[in-house]
Each structure stands twice: as C-alpha cells, then as structure tokens.
C-alpha cells in the first residue's frame, strides 16, 4: 500500500516537473457569448498546435458576473494571464491594477500604430498600450424592408438624413388609442453613444477635449443633440424607449416581434439578425443632419495582460505571443466569419470586397469616420447620459437644462479621474 | 510517559458525566460550522471594514490609506442618499404589506380543509421561482404598450364610457418607466414573491396554537375579532417577530429583483428603484471602486444590525399563556 502511494506520488511529481519545464500554461478569460467562445476555441487550438511550449486554456463567465470574477481572482493572485475587456473599462481597470501595459519588449508600439486602425489609440494611457483588439464594431441603421414596402417607402432608399429618418419612422408607426402597436424606431442599448458621440460630432463638437480633461457639450450643440433624440419620442412620436422589456428588447422587437421598424445597433448584432429575422432586412449608414457631416461610434473588446502574466518572464512572453496571435490577420478573418465582427487591421478594413458587402459594407464605411470616445469611468458616464434623456422623457425637463446637469456631472467624473 | 497520560485520560473521561460528555461532543460538532462561519463570514466582514479605509488596488502594497474619506463621501453623495431612501421605502412598504396579507391568507387557509395543501403550494410557488423569471414576467405585465395592466385600464375606460361615466376613466400608466410609480411597482412584485413564505410560516404558527384556548375564550363569550386579537396574536408573537425580522432584513438587502426588472438601466429610471445592495454592487464591479463599496457595506451592516435590534426590543415581549 505504502509502496503504491510512493510510486503514485513520484510519478505525479515527475509529470508535473517535466510539463512545467517544457510548457508554460496561461489562462484566457472572456465573457459567455457562444460565437465568441467558439471562435476563441478554434484560435487556441491553432495556437497550441503551432506553439508546443505554451498551453492556453480558455475560461468564460456570464457577462453580469464578469467584472466581479476578474476583481476577485486578480486580487487573490489567481485568474487569467490574458483577459478580454471592453475598451471603455480600461481606465478603471488600469487604476484598480487588474491589467498591466502590454510589454514593449515583445509588442512594438510602432508596429501597433502601423498595423491597427487609429481607434486603438483610445486605450493608450501615459504612453502605454493596455490592450489590442481582434475585432472592432461600428454602428449602423438596421431596417425592416418588408415594413418599408408595406407603408409605401422605398426599401432600397433608407433614410440618409435625420429628417428623412423621422418621416420614415412616423410612416412605420401604428398607434392604437393612447398606446403604440408598432414603432418606427426602437431606441436601446447603443443610444447613449448615439447622442454623445454620433449626434454631437455631427453637429460639430466632440463630447470631450482631446486630452479628455474637459466636457465640451455644455452648450447649444449638447442641447441640440439631446433635443433631436428626445423629440423622436416626445413630439415626433415614432420612438419609445424600452418598448419591449429586457436588455436587448429593442433588438428583440426588431428581429422577433417585428413591431420595431428601425434600430441603431452595432455590428455585433449582425449574427443575431441574420440567424433569426424572418423578413427582408437591410443595413444602412447612420443618417446625418442637413450639413452632411458623418460620424459614428466605434468600440471594441480588447485583449490585455494581467499582473499574473508579469509573475515571470516566460508567462509574460507567452501571453504577449498569444495576444499577437489573436490579433493577427488570420485571427481577424476567422473572427469575422464566426462572430461577425469587423477586423481591426488597417489592411483588412480597406478591403474593397468587404466594403461592397451589403451587410458589412455600411459598418466598414462607418468605421472610416468612427470615433472611439475615451471614457474615464464608462459605467458612470453611461449613466450620466441615460439620466440626461430620462429627465427629459419622464420628468418633462427641458433638454437645455438637462444637458447642463449632465455636463456638470460628467465633468466631475473627469476631474475625479484627473486628480486621482 | 505514554502509559501515564493514557491513564490520566481514562480517569478524566471517567469523571465526566454522560450529559457533560454529550455537551463536549455537541461543542465539537458545533466547532465545524463555527470555523466555517469565522472564515467565510466574519473574517471577510472585518476585511471589508479594513478595505473601506483604503483606495482599491489588487496589489495591497499599492492601496492608499484615506481614513474616513469614503464615509464622508457618502454623507454628500445624492445617489447614495437616494439608494438609502429607496431601501427604507422598500422595507416600509413590503414588510407590513406582506405580513398582513400573509397572515390573512394563512387564517383563511386554516379555515378550510379541502385543498389546503394545494393552495399552500400555489402561494409558495413564487417564493421558489427564480428572480429572473419573475422579473421577466412582471416586466411584460407592467409594459406600457403591451402589458396586461394597461389593457385592463383601457377596458375599464371603455366600460365607464359605455355606462356614461367617463370621469371614472384612468389613463394608461408607465409603471416601471414612471419615476413616481417605479418603486411601488417593484415593491408589489416583492410582496407577491414573499407572500408564500409568510403564509407557510403563519400556517405552521397557527397550527401550533392549542385549540383549548379558543374553546375556553368562546365559552367566555369572545367574538371572532376578540379571538384574533387576544388569542391568536399574542400566541403567534414569536412567529410574527421572526417574520418581521426576516422580511425586514430581506428588504434591506434587496438586489435580485431590482437588477432583473430594469436591465438597460438597473436601479432606474433616474435611480428611483436603486437599492443599497445594488448601489454597492455597481460601485464595486461597474466602477472598480471596491474601497467605497466596502464602506457602503459597512453602513448597510450597521443599519441592518440597528433595525433588527430595535425590532427585537419592540416586538419580543414575553408571552404568557
């Protein structure tokens, strides 16, 4: 009995010793989303096959528990070596120590700036890059062509200006008594970006100064952006916020209930629309004001390295090699195919075939003039804009007053970050 | 050496009586959960107090001591005040309502014999239904354009117009989207969900009251109200105290229902449904401000402790049979 136990222990020790000598084991974390997990599994398989000295293991968590897991695990010295996070969280995560800069000795800054589209610079803090994306997303207008036909609108001529958008929206809307049966436009998860980044830039001012220290929308432009958006619900009466309950209610209403004619959504929604919509639909570039200035909100999830990867040089080198691999052109092409998100490399974005694609095309076109607004505290800054439109929609406050309250609150967040 | 201590042990054991030995075993077994509680509950609680005095960083060496700064921030933070007010409102609405309704239903159920088990199961079902499912269903019922409540309001509208009394009509409501109605609307969901728990507890309590007291009181000429007021209530007191304390603690810790019922703007609109627990969660994991969130938990802990102690003082009178 004793001899057997010794034998087992010896073999176990030997095994772990030999594997630890030969292989570096690193962990990759992302949130649960079927196609993303599937794409990453394929990438990891390829990487492990090509890099016998490294083993990458993927672990995933429900979206709602994701930040909680990262906070708990990193604080305990556990958790991932490479972690995926939304670019807007980078400031908060960097300050909390969940992520570290990408090691410059392995990932060259000149290469980053040459290879990726400029949007990536929004995650450069104090001269260090904190992560790199496999894919990026932009916004576009999804519209129901069948519904357009039904009310006599040309399904091949989606609205190009916001006034055409209002006209189309009103034509699509069906009211029964005081309630709506069907709405032309379903505002939802991306609309705070639509107001802050798209409408404000179209009207002539970015929401924040270039050094991200100052709120720039405490003026007529801010008022106009908020008023345009709230008017769709209050006076033009073709839009209803939270028309359908749930996190993706607006998308659900567009795809499944077919009682929302148009939505503004990210390229990440393409897969879901394509798989479930039982009607003829189209995608168009975001409308503009009469001045014709285009703007779009670009965003991305990025791959970052954690303090755990910095524990020893082998881990760090392996983590950097893995980040480079998942941001390679091959990885981006696989990601586009499996997940449907747009590639983040300059060369791929400028591919004419992609631009000519009727679904990907409008997103790719939007990407060319998209801004990835820098956030210091994404959760709080998102709330500021949601509260700004809710004060107008629900409490009858004038947009001019509401946007000033929002600007002050937003400025306080920027100041708090700068003074920290 | 071994022999000596062995004999000593034997003699000690011989000196313990049976009940003493049983007590030793009981303490031994209690030690296991005690160790569990100490490491899983008490130690983190102490840690979170410590965390509340520092800025947050995963590396303890890089946390900066800031003393009571987070507690001062709470004094002036309007969102924290809103969350605190909301939480107290939740408690003030849900505790009395669910206890009164639960007691009423329990008394009615006790009066019937056929199908009591079925009724009890039906009332208990919401309590064991996941909060996500409940929030989803109620979200639809409260929905402005498609929900059952506004449908009923419109039917009522048609009805009163039909009988020539249009002044009795009510406008459709925005419920969860209405800053004034959102909190009461969520409170209704919570009451509905907890009702089954109250019913089961009160039923057990009612069945524990000996019949003879009722018979004696009836012989003395007591009416049903007097029976309820002077027999049922005093004898149900321990159960009532338990129910009040548990429901209050639940109300002060509300999280699941609120998170799930308004997904795009959790705690909204305009923070009108935000509870302390959700606020704490958002600060900790939405904004990575674990130090501040820890300070909020300390305040929540003190609040729950204080309210529970006051309730026990006020409601735990000695029951004389």
Interface residues (C-beta under 8 A of the other chain):
Chain A: X64 X67 X68 X71 X74 X75 X89 X92 X93 X95 X96 X97 X98 X177 X178 X179 X180 X181 X188 X189 X240 X241 X242 X243 X244 X245 X246 X247 X249 X307 X377 X379 X380 X383 X386 X387 X390 X391 X394 X395
Chain B: X56 X57 X58 X59 X62 X136 X139 X140 X143 X144 X145 X150 X154 X171 X172 X174 X176 X177 X178 X179 X259 X263 X264 X265 X268 X269 X270 X271 X282 X284 X285 X286 X287 X288 X290
